Amino acid sequence: MAGPFEGVSVLEFGRFIAAPYCTQLLADGGADVIKVEPLEGDQTRLNGPIIPGEGRQFINKNRGKRSIAVDLHQPEVLAAVRRLAERADVIVANFRPGLAEEMGLDYDSLAKVNPRVVYAENTAFGRLGPLASVPGMDAALQAYSGIAHISADGPEMLVNPVVDYGAGLLMAWGVTSALFARERNGRGQRVDVALLQAALVMQNNLANHVDVIDGWREEFIPWQRQALADGVSWEEIMAERQRRSPFAVARAYYGFFRTADGMVAIAAASKPLQRRVVAALGIEDAWVTDPTFETDDVKGHLDGVLEQVSSRLREQPTAHWVSFFEGHGVPCQAHQTVDEILVDEQAWANGFLVRQEHDLLGGLTVVAPPVKFSDTPLEPHHASPVLGRHTREVLREAGLDDATVERLAAAGAVVDNAR
């Protein structure tokens, strides 16, 4: 069955994660995605290298695409790529600021000759404001946006680049929304996604301010900054934040716990679920069972409940507690590493992981397309392409004959790895 984007042509000028992951989703949907790489390739080909030119961080977000490797500063090559852009349905780019305009590959230039084009860009901090021209990577946005986990020792970078992938998902949603709008009005448009916005979306539970109850922040923010300058520990700062905030985190009911032989996560986020935990474990917590309960030491009370729960869970193995809480209607699962989930029966039964064959690397296990469609399925097509695998055929489509491509390759203006 044809995918939802069958017949849609996409030109990608993407690097790193957000833009390439966006276009991989479009390729899974049947779009013809041409990835325009510099002569040395997308930088992620060098991240986690397996063999020269093939890195772990490239193969997991570039499947199903055609790769051309070219020097866009060579006029003949740029003219050919512009011809591709002038007839593309979608362009996805994350050029450094100003570069697209220099080459005439920006939205305003291309929309004049291709008014139906959907042009998606991602920036770090957005198009406006004092940081508009500042580049950014996932770690920098974790720091700036507040999404980084804070332990007793201070902020800790999340290992998985959730900001980048969040931006990639938002870009894919933006592109598909713009294509849907184009079906109605016949016009393309520019789609902007900022990493900072993606980081805020990922914090939607916490990134809000209700004036009537969150006024404490006005005094806490300057206090925190001064405390850091004075060398106050993060543990003390977070304890002070919890004291001032009207909401306390009940870690006894929502978090990770050691068992006799491993670890489980309990996810009892509501008061009814928390009452089930109290009753099932036979512990005491008036904060959950008594609506009139009040205390001047919220942190001390919650720490005491946490110790009760933690002590009980250390008494039995993981399998016991998963079954135990399931029987009491409380969400609980064993902790697994990513190594374990890659061979997990549940993930494979639902097709959340797939096998592919790479031209040079052989067999691969990768994450499958993230949405299931009954009539227009997303399908992981061929594995990520070797650098320049499709340069010859794509430039031929742009009007250059084989002799010209060979001349450009000999001059070092393109990489032609057709095979």
Salt bridges, closest charged atoms under 4 A:
GLU12 OE2 - LYS35 NZ 2.47
GLU12 OE1 - LYS65 NZ 2.72
ASP28 OD2 - ARG63 NH2 2.85
ASP32 OD2 - ARG66 NH2 2.81
GLU37 OE1 - ARG45 NE 2.84
ASP42 OD2 - LYS35 NZ 3.05
GLU54 OE2 - ARG45 NH1 3.19
GLU54 OE1 - HIS358 NE2 3.21
ASP71 OD1 - HIS73 ND1 3.41
GLU76 OE2 - ARG407 NH2 3.07
GLU86 OE2 - ARG82 NH2 3.05
ASP89 OD1 - ARG182 NH2 3.12
GLU121 OE1 - ARG127 NH2 2.27
ASP192 OD2 - ARG127 NE 2.85
ASP192 OD2 - ARG190 NE 3.79
ASP211 OD1 - HIS209 NE2 3.78
ASP214 OD2 - ARG217 NH1 3.73
GLU240 OE2 - ARG243 NH2 2.64
GLU240 OE2 - ARG244 NE 2.66
ASP285 OD1 - HIS301 NE2 2.69
ASP303 OD1 - ARG251 NH2 3.01
ASP303 OD2 - LYS299 NZ 2.87
GLU315 OE1 - ARG312 NE 3.27
ASP359 OD2 - ARG389 NE 3.84
GLU393 OE2 - ARG66 NH1 2.71
GLU397 OE2 - ARG66 NH1 2.80
ASP402 OD1 - ARG392 NH1 3.75
ASP402 OD1 - ARG396 NH2 2.93
GLU406 OE2 - ARG392 NH1 3.32
ASP416 OD2 - ARG392 NH2 2.62
